Amino acid sequence: MSDLFGDDAKDALVSSVAIQPKAPLADRLRPKSIDEIVGQAHLTGPDGALTRMIGAGHLPSLILWGPPGTGKTSMARLLADAVAMHFEAISAVFSGVADLKKMFVLAEQRRHSGPRTLLFVDEIHRFNRAQQDGFLPYVESGVITLVGATTENPSFELNAALLSRAQVLILNRLDAAALAALLARAEQESIPLRLTEDARTALIETADGDGRFLLNQVEVLLSLGRTEPLDRAGLQAILQRRVAIYDKDREGHYNLISALHKSLRGSDPQAALYYLARMLVAGEEPLYVLRRLTRFASEDIGLADPQALVQCLAAKDAYDFLGSPEGELAIVQACLYLATAPKSNAAYKAQKAAWEKARNTGSLMPPAHILNAPTKLMKEAGYGAGYVYDPDTPEGFSRASYWPEGMARQNFYIPSQHGLEAKISERIAFWSKLRAQRPTGS
């Protein structure tokens, strides 16, 4: 622990599992056994991973990954009880290397005279890389069984060495059924809430999958001592709505932009609009979204509908001009245009192929007939000789070759049959047919 707390306070924070009578409702309702944990049947059900571990009497080091309020702390406490281990808990928010060393010394002493130690580390992703490495020798030697809890993707936030020594278990966001069960348990503990069915549904929706938040909201309602039923409007007037979990530089950010991109690619305007709303409502920078939409217009639509790029740039100008919230409608218009436009990644594939070829053949000279000859010497060297001006030919097409000598003709751009590219494909096929005939130009 940091010096922010005295020794007595430290002990109370990290070691006490006794729930005081005046403890918050969320603490009083902590499950008493693994099977009382709601919403995680894939882990705690008869065939769940934790149930099998407990049955085998062996608990490996674990990383519990899931959203807030899904039972990670309760799960760790109950696992220690189930396999008869001593439970110690610290938070990476308040603890440092010195605190960890003390824990390891005590765990080593305890191993020789009592039960092994399960060390629960809340917010383990907040430890830096060096601090995470500090766990390794004690996990390997069996001094501790580590159970870390994180809301962030372990692949990005935890050392590979630590991950290789622990099993990652994913906890689900609590669905409506799990939250309803938790609400029923709360009402059995206290008194039934005076809510209409619509308000009860709204209360569960407001929790946004977080059981702890739900129970805190229930506690607020109980403290009011109301006798008249609350409807949805009354409930929303009393309770503050939960702010959506969204970190602009973490996984939630990348998950939502990926969902938006793939909904656009899949031509689902309804889903695309939903993910756009999720991002903007949560506070995402609108210009970031516009940059991603503009990229999509070139990458996934391209010449199938060239207006897609125009729509995105117009939306950017409109947003710059109007600001928020008025300018957000222009972003919506661009989003819907992209979702409903014909799709083609032909330009994207053509770019990758052309760039690769250019890297491999970057020193080849273009053919002399398409080079300018501004000097007498260049004319004498054959620059520009035999060049045919395409618009002067009967078909507006000279059939000339524009590729370096010794390099075969390449087909980087292969138009799709969607939107305008169907017409472009016909045009290219017509030129290919003429080119196959005896060329009129060099």
Backbone torsions as a table, in degrees:
resi	resn	phi	psi	omega
1	MET	NA	149.0	173.2
2	SER	-75.6	169.3	-178.0
3	ASP	-73.7	4.4	177.8
4	LEU	-60.1	-28.0	-178.6
5	PHE	-119.2	150.5	172.7
6	GLY	-76.3	172.8	-177.2
7	ASP	-61.7	-40.7	-179.2
8	ASP	-63.8	-42.4	-180.0
9	ALA	-65.3	-36.1	178.5
10	LYS	-61.0	-47.9	-178.8
11	ASP	-59.8	-39.9	-178.9
12	ALA	-66.5	-37.2	-177.0
13	LEU	-72.9	-40.8	-169.8
14	VAL	-98.5	-18.7	-170.8
15	SER	-119.1	-26.0	-173.3
16	SER	-74.9	129.2	175.7
17	VAL	-113.7	-1.6	179.5
18	ALA	-74.3	133.1	-179.9
19	ILE	-97.3	120.7	-178.4
20	GLN	-75.3	154.2	-179.1
21	PRO	-56.7	-33.4	-178.0
22	LYS	-91.9	11.0	-178.8
23	ALA	-64.3	155.0	177.3
24	PRO	-56.7	155.2	-178.1
25	LEU	-56.7	-38.8	-179.5
26	ALA	-60.0	-35.7	177.9
27	ASP	-75.3	-40.2	-179.1
28	ARG	-65.0	-26.9	-177.3
29	LEU	-98.2	12.7	176.3
30	ARG	-56.9	137.1	-179.1
31	PRO	-60.7	148.2	-178.0
32	LYS	-94.3	-13.2	178.4
33	SER	-149.8	162.4	-176.3
34	ILE	-56.3	-40.3	-175.6
35	ASP	-73.0	-6.0	175.4
36	GLU	-87.9	-8.6	178.0
37	ILE	-70.2	126.6	-175.9
38	VAL	-91.5	149.8	170.4
39	GLY	78.7	4.5	-176.8
40	GLN	-128.6	43.3	-175.6
41	ALA	-60.4	-27.7	179.7
42	HIS	-66.1	-18.0	177.4
43	LEU	-107.0	-36.8	-170.8
44	THR	-109.1	-4.4	178.2
45	GLY	-72.5	179.0	-177.6
46	PRO	-54.4	-34.7	180.0
47	ASP	-107.1	14.2	-176.8
48	GLY	-70.7	158.8	-177.1
49	ALA	-61.5	-42.6	-179.2
50	LEU	-69.4	-37.4	178.6
51	THR	-60.5	-41.4	178.9
52	ARG	-67.1	-40.3	178.8
53	MET	-62.3	-44.7	-179.7
54	ILE	-64.1	-41.2	178.9
55	GLY	-61.5	-34.8	179.9
56	ALA	-80.7	-11.5	179.5
57	GLY	74.1	15.6	-178.2
58	HIS	-131.3	126.9	179.8
59	LEU	-118.0	113.5	176.2
60	PRO	-77.7	171.1	171.9
61	SER	-65.8	142.6	-172.4
62	LEU	-132.5	151.8	166.6
63	ILE	-118.8	117.7	178.9
64	LEU	-95.9	112.7	-175.1
65	TRP	-113.3	120.7	178.6
66	GLY	-176.4	168.4	-179.1
67	PRO	-64.6	166.4	176.3
68	PRO	-61.1	148.9	173.3
69	GLY	71.9	27.3	-179.5
70	THR	-108.5	2.7	173.1
71	GLY	103.3	18.8	-176.1
72	LYS	-64.6	-46.6	-178.9
73	THR	-65.4	-45.2	178.3
74	SER	-60.0	-40.3	-179.2
75	MET	-62.1	-43.3	-179.7
76	ALA	-63.4	-44.0	179.0
77	ARG	-60.6	-45.2	-176.3
78	LEU	-69.4	-32.7	177.1
79	LEU	-64.4	-41.6	178.4
80	ALA	-60.5	-44.2	178.3
81	ASP	-62.7	-41.4	-173.6
82	ALA	-66.6	-30.0	-178.6
83	VAL	-112.0	17.2	174.6
84	ALA	55.9	50.8	176.3
85	MET	-111.7	155.1	175.4
86	HIS	-78.3	130.1	-175.5
87	PHE	-98.8	126.1	171.7
88	GLU	-127.6	143.5	-178.3
89	ALA	-134.4	138.6	171.9
90	ILE	-137.1	161.5	175.7
91	SER	-115.2	132.6	179.3
92	ALA	-66.7	-16.1	178.4
93	VAL	-69.6	-37.2	-173.6
94	PHE	-106.8	-8.8	-170.4
95	SER	-110.1	157.0	177.2
96	GLY	-133.5	-168.3	-176.1
97	VAL	-61.8	-39.8	-178.5
98	ALA	-61.5	-40.3	179.1
99	ASP	-65.1	-40.8	178.9
100	LEU	-63.4	-42.6	-179.5
101	LYS	-60.2	-41.7	177.5
102	LYS	-61.2	-42.6	178.3
103	MET	-60.3	-43.3	-177.0
104	PHE	-66.7	-38.4	179.0
105	VAL	-64.4	-45.4	179.4
106	LEU	-64.6	-39.1	179.7
107	ALA	-65.8	-37.6	178.5
108	GLU	-65.3	-42.9	178.1
109	GLN	-64.7	-41.7	-177.0
110	ARG	-66.9	-33.3	-176.9
111	ARG	-60.7	-30.2	-177.0
112	HIS	-86.8	-14.4	-175.3
113	SER	-129.5	-3.4	-176.7
114	GLY	-160.9	-158.2	-177.6
115	PRO	-70.2	155.8	174.8
116	ARG	-67.8	164.5	-173.9
117	THR	-105.6	129.6	167.7
118	LEU	-98.2	114.7	179.8
119	LEU	-100.0	113.6	178.8
120	PHE	-95.2	123.8	-179.8
121	VAL	-116.1	106.0	178.3
122	ASP	-78.3	144.2	-179.5
123	GLU	55.8	44.8	-173.9
124	ILE	-60.8	-24.7	179.9
125	HIS	-66.2	-14.5	179.7
126	ARG	-80.2	-13.0	171.2
127	PHE	-72.7	140.1	178.3
128	ASN	-76.4	178.2	-173.9
129	ARG	-62.1	-41.3	-179.3
130	ALA	-66.0	-41.1	178.6
131	GLN	-65.2	-38.8	177.2
132	GLN	-63.2	-38.7	178.2
133	ASP	-61.9	-26.6	-179.6
134	GLY	-63.5	-21.0	179.0
135	PHE	-76.1	-25.7	-165.5
136	LEU	-56.1	-52.6	-176.7
137	PRO	-63.3	-31.4	-177.1
138	TYR	-79.3	-30.0	174.1
139	VAL	-71.8	-44.3	-177.7
140	GLU	-64.1	-39.0	-177.3
141	SER	-83.4	-6.7	178.3
142	GLY	82.8	10.7	177.6
143	VAL	-62.4	-39.3	176.9
144	ILE	-131.3	154.1	162.2
145	THR	-104.3	116.2	-175.4
146	LEU	-87.2	131.6	169.9
147	VAL	-126.0	106.3	-179.7
148	GLY	-101.4	145.0	177.4
149	ALA	-117.2	135.3	-180.0
150	THR	-148.2	146.2	172.9
151	THR	-96.4	-5.7	-177.0
152	GLU	-104.9	155.0	-178.7
153	ASN	-61.0	115.6	-178.6
154	PRO	-58.3	-29.0	-179.7
155	SER	-59.2	-32.3	-178.2
156	PHE	-95.8	-29.7	-167.7
157	GLU	-104.8	-15.1	-177.3
158	LEU	-116.9	147.1	178.6
159	ASN	-59.6	143.4	177.7
160	ALA	-60.3	-36.9	-179.2
161	ALA	-64.0	-39.6	178.5
162	LEU	-70.3	-41.5	179.4
163	LEU	-62.7	-33.3	-178.4
164	SER	-70.0	-16.7	-178.8
165	ARG	-104.5	5.7	-178.2
166	ALA	-136.4	151.6	176.0
167	GLN	-96.9	130.3	-179.9
168	VAL	-90.5	125.3	175.4
169	LEU	-114.1	130.4	-176.5
170	ILE	-99.8	122.7	176.3
171	LEU	-95.0	137.9	-177.5
172	ASN	-83.2	149.1	165.8
173	ARG	-58.7	136.5	-176.5
174	LEU	-70.0	126.7	179.1
175	ASP	-83.6	179.4	-175.6
176	ALA	-60.2	-38.6	-178.9
177	ALA	-65.7	-42.6	179.3
178	ALA	-65.4	-42.2	178.4
179	LEU	-65.7	-37.7	177.5
180	ALA	-63.6	-39.4	177.6
181	ALA	-64.9	-39.3	178.2
182	LEU	-66.5	-39.0	178.0
183	LEU	-64.4	-41.9	178.1
184	ALA	-62.8	-38.9	178.3
185	ARG	-64.7	-37.8	178.8
186	ALA	-65.8	-39.1	-179.3
187	GLU	-71.2	-30.1	174.6
188	GLN	-69.1	-34.8	179.4
189	GLU	-70.2	-32.6	-175.9
190	SER	-119.7	-108.9	176.4
191	ILE	-137.9	155.3	177.8
192	PRO	-60.9	140.4	177.9
193	LEU	-76.6	144.0	178.1
194	ARG	-89.6	84.8	-177.1
195	LEU	-133.5	143.7	169.2
196	THR	-71.3	164.0	179.8
197	GLU	-61.4	-37.7	179.3
198	ASP	-65.5	-39.8	178.3
199	ALA	-68.2	-36.4	178.0
200	ARG	-62.8	-42.5	176.4
201	THR	-62.5	-41.8	179.8
202	ALA	-63.9	-37.7	178.9
203	LEU	-61.3	-42.9	178.7
204	ILE	-67.3	-41.0	178.7
205	GLU	-63.0	-39.6	-178.2
206	THR	-62.9	-30.9	-179.4
207	ALA	-65.3	-24.3	176.1
208	ASP	53.0	43.8	175.0
209	GLY	83.0	3.5	-175.7
210	ASP	-106.5	108.4	-177.7
211	GLY	-65.3	-39.0	-179.9
212	ARG	-63.4	-41.8	178.8
213	PHE	-62.9	-40.7	178.7
214	LEU	-59.1	-48.0	-177.7
215	LEU	-66.7	-33.6	175.4
216	ASN	-65.6	-38.1	177.3
217	GLN	-67.1	-39.8	177.2
218	VAL	-59.9	-41.0	-179.1
219	GLU	-63.6	-38.1	176.3
220	VAL	-62.2	-45.2	-179.7
221	LEU	-63.5	-40.5	179.8
222	LEU	-64.6	-34.2	-178.3
223	SER	-68.5	-17.7	-178.0
224	LEU	-77.5	-26.2	179.0
225	GLY	62.5	35.3	-178.9
226	ARG	-71.3	147.2	176.6
227	THR	-108.2	-21.1	179.0
228	GLU	-93.7	139.8	180.0
229	PRO	-62.1	140.5	176.1
230	LEU	-92.3	135.9	171.6
231	ASP	-93.2	-177.6	-176.6
232	ARG	-59.4	-45.9	-178.1
233	ALA	-62.6	-42.5	178.9
234	GLY	-64.7	-38.8	178.5
235	LEU	-62.7	-46.3	-177.7
236	GLN	-67.0	-27.4	177.8
237	ALA	-71.3	-29.2	-177.6
238	ILE	-87.6	-44.6	-173.2
239	LEU	-96.8	142.9	174.8
240	GLN	-83.0	131.1	-178.7
241	ARG	-70.7	140.5	179.7
242	ARG	-66.0	134.0	176.0
243	VAL	-77.6	134.0	-178.8
244	ALA	-58.8	138.9	178.2
245	ILE	-74.2	118.3	-176.3
246	TYR	-161.4	111.5	176.1
247	ASP	-106.7	123.5	-172.6
248	LYS	-66.7	-17.2	-178.8
249	ASP	-115.9	15.8	-177.6
250	ARG	-126.1	-166.6	-167.5
251	GLU	-63.6	-36.8	-179.9
252	GLY	-55.7	-39.7	177.8
253	HIS	-60.2	-49.6	-176.6
254	TYR	-72.5	-33.0	177.7
255	ASN	-63.2	-43.6	-176.1
256	LEU	-73.5	-38.6	178.3
257	ILE	-68.4	-33.0	175.2
258	SER	-65.7	-42.3	178.8
259	ALA	-64.3	-39.9	177.7
260	LEU	-63.5	-47.1	-177.9
261	HIS	-60.2	-44.8	-176.4
262	LYS	-74.3	-28.7	174.5
263	SER	-68.1	-39.1	175.6
264	LEU	-63.3	-46.9	-179.1
265	ARG	-61.2	-35.3	179.6
266	GLY	-84.0	8.4	177.1
267	SER	55.3	45.4	175.8
268	ASP	-115.2	89.5	-176.1
269	PRO	-63.4	-29.9	-178.0
270	GLN	-68.7	-47.5	179.0
271	ALA	-66.0	-40.3	179.7
272	ALA	-60.3	-42.4	179.6
273	LEU	-65.7	-36.2	178.5
274	TYR	-63.1	-47.5	-178.3
275	TYR	-70.7	-33.0	173.7
276	LEU	-60.4	-44.9	179.1
277	ALA	-63.6	-42.3	179.4
278	ARG	-55.3	-43.0	-176.9
279	MET	-71.0	-47.2	-175.6
280	LEU	-71.2	-38.4	178.0
281	VAL	-63.8	-34.6	-179.0
282	ALA	-79.1	-4.6	175.2
283	GLY	103.5	14.5	177.9
284	GLU	-63.3	146.9	177.8
285	GLU	-68.6	119.0	-176.9
286	PRO	-57.3	-34.6	-179.6
287	LEU	-67.3	-29.0	174.1
288	TYR	-64.1	-45.6	179.4
289	VAL	-61.5	-41.9	179.8
290	LEU	-63.7	-37.1	177.0
291	ARG	-63.3	-40.8	179.9
292	ARG	-69.0	-38.0	177.7
293	LEU	-64.4	-40.5	-179.3
294	THR	-65.0	-41.5	176.0
295	ARG	-60.9	-42.3	-179.7
296	PHE	-60.0	-39.7	-177.8
297	ALA	-58.0	-36.5	178.8
298	SER	-85.1	-37.4	-173.6
299	GLU	-77.1	-39.3	-170.8
300	ASP	-114.1	-5.6	177.9
301	ILE	-123.4	-53.1	175.8
302	GLY	55.7	-132.5	-175.9
303	LEU	-81.1	-1.9	171.7
304	ALA	-62.8	-30.0	173.7
305	ASP	-155.8	89.1	-177.4
306	PRO	-60.6	-19.1	179.7
307	GLN	-68.6	-16.7	-179.5
308	ALA	-61.0	-43.5	178.5
309	LEU	-65.5	-39.3	178.3
310	VAL	-62.0	-42.7	179.8
311	GLN	-60.4	-41.8	-178.9
312	CYS	-66.6	-44.0	179.6
313	LEU	-67.2	-34.8	175.9
314	ALA	-66.6	-37.8	178.1
315	ALA	-64.5	-38.5	177.9
316	LYS	-63.3	-44.6	178.7
317	ASP	-63.5	-41.8	-179.9
318	ALA	-63.8	-40.9	179.6
319	TYR	-67.1	-41.3	177.4
320	ASP	-60.0	-37.0	-176.0
321	PHE	-77.0	-42.4	-173.6
322	LEU	-93.9	-30.7	-174.7
323	GLY	76.1	-167.9	-178.5
324	SER	-105.1	141.7	7.7
325	PRO	-92.7	-10.4	-173.1
326	GLU	-58.7	-39.8	-176.7
327	GLY	-71.1	-13.6	-179.0
328	GLU	-67.4	-23.9	177.5
329	LEU	-64.5	-33.6	177.0
330	ALA	-65.9	-36.0	176.5
331	ILE	-65.2	-40.8	177.3
332	VAL	-60.7	-44.4	-179.9
333	GLN	-60.1	-44.6	178.9
334	ALA	-63.2	-42.7	180.0
335	CYS	-59.4	-47.3	-179.1
336	LEU	-67.1	-35.6	177.6
337	TYR	-62.4	-46.0	-179.7
338	LEU	-63.1	-40.8	-177.6
339	ALA	-65.8	-32.1	-175.4
340	THR	-99.2	0.4	179.6
341	ALA	-81.0	154.4	172.7
342	PRO	-63.5	146.9	-173.5
343	LYS	-108.0	141.9	172.9
344	SER	-158.9	133.3	173.7
345	ASN	-107.0	22.3	-177.0
346	ALA	-62.1	-41.1	179.6
347	ALA	-65.9	-39.7	179.1
348	TYR	-62.7	-46.4	179.4
349	LYS	-66.6	-37.2	179.2
350	ALA	-63.9	-40.8	178.7
351	GLN	-60.7	-47.7	-177.5
352	LYS	-61.6	-42.8	-178.4
353	ALA	-67.6	-41.9	-179.0
354	ALA	-66.9	-41.2	179.4
355	TRP	-62.6	-40.8	179.6
356	GLU	-64.6	-43.0	179.8
357	LYS	-65.5	-39.3	-179.8
358	ALA	-64.3	-37.6	178.5
359	ARG	-64.7	-32.3	-176.3
360	ASN	-88.3	-19.4	-175.1
361	THR	-131.1	33.2	-169.0
362	GLY	-67.9	-10.7	-176.9
363	SER	-105.8	2.2	-179.1
364	LEU	-71.1	136.2	179.5
365	MET	-81.1	139.8	171.5
366	PRO	-61.7	159.9	178.7
367	PRO	-63.2	146.7	-172.4
368	ALA	-61.2	-33.2	-172.3
369	HIS	-68.4	-16.2	178.5
370	ILE	-105.2	12.1	177.3
371	LEU	-94.2	141.4	174.9
372	ASN	-70.2	151.2	-178.8
373	ALA	-129.5	73.7	-177.8
374	PRO	-75.4	-11.5	-179.1
375	THR	-121.8	159.8	179.0
376	LYS	-61.4	-40.8	-179.1
377	LEU	-60.9	-41.3	-178.5
378	MET	-68.1	-36.5	176.6
379	LYS	-64.5	-41.9	179.0
380	GLU	-65.6	-26.6	179.0
381	ALA	-81.4	-1.2	176.2
382	GLY	96.2	4.5	179.2
383	TYR	-63.6	128.7	176.1
384	GLY	81.0	-3.9	-176.8
385	ALA	-68.6	128.8	176.2
386	GLY	83.1	6.4	-179.6
387	TYR	-67.6	134.0	178.5
388	VAL	-108.7	126.9	-179.6
389	TYR	-81.5	108.7	-170.7
390	ASP	-53.4	-43.6	-178.1
391	PRO	-62.7	-18.0	179.3
392	ASP	-83.9	-8.1	179.5
393	THR	-84.0	156.1	-177.8
394	PRO	-57.5	-35.6	-177.2
395	GLU	-99.5	0.5	-176.9
396	GLY	69.0	24.4	-173.9
397	PHE	-150.9	117.1	-170.7
398	SER	-87.9	-13.1	-177.1
399	ARG	67.4	12.6	-178.1
400	ALA	-70.8	159.8	174.4
401	SER	-98.2	136.1	-179.0
402	TYR	-115.1	14.4	-175.6
403	TRP	-98.9	150.5	177.3
404	PRO	-58.9	151.2	177.4
405	GLU	-62.5	137.5	179.0
406	GLY	85.5	-2.3	178.6
407	MET	-112.1	123.4	-179.8
408	ALA	-67.6	153.9	177.3
409	ARG	-62.0	137.0	-178.6
410	GLN	-109.7	151.7	174.8
411	ASN	-119.3	82.7	178.6
412	PHE	-76.3	-44.9	-174.6
413	TYR	-99.6	113.5	177.4
414	ILE	-119.3	99.2	-174.5
415	PRO	-61.2	148.4	173.4
416	SER	-78.3	-179.0	176.3
417	GLN	-102.7	23.8	-177.5
418	HIS	-108.0	136.4	174.9
419	GLY	59.2	-142.4	-177.6
420	LEU	-62.0	-25.7	-178.3
421	GLU	-64.6	-22.6	174.7
422	ALA	-62.2	-40.3	177.6
423	LYS	-70.1	-41.0	178.4
424	ILE	-61.4	-38.6	178.6
425	SER	-61.4	-40.9	177.6
426	GLU	-63.0	-41.6	-178.7
427	ARG	-63.7	-45.1	179.9
428	ILE	-64.2	-39.8	178.3
429	ALA	-63.3	-38.8	178.1
430	PHE	-63.5	-44.9	178.8
431	TRP	-65.6	-36.6	178.6
432	SER	-63.5	-37.5	178.7
433	LYS	-64.9	-44.4	178.4
434	LEU	-65.3	-39.8	-177.2
435	ARG	-64.6	-29.7	179.9
436	ALA	-71.1	-18.3	177.5
437	GLN	-79.8	173.5	179.8
438	ARG	-59.1	119.8	-177.0
439	PRO	-66.3	142.2	176.4
440	THR	-91.0	-16.5	178.1
441	GLY	-117.4	167.5	-179.6
442	SER	-78.3	NA	NA
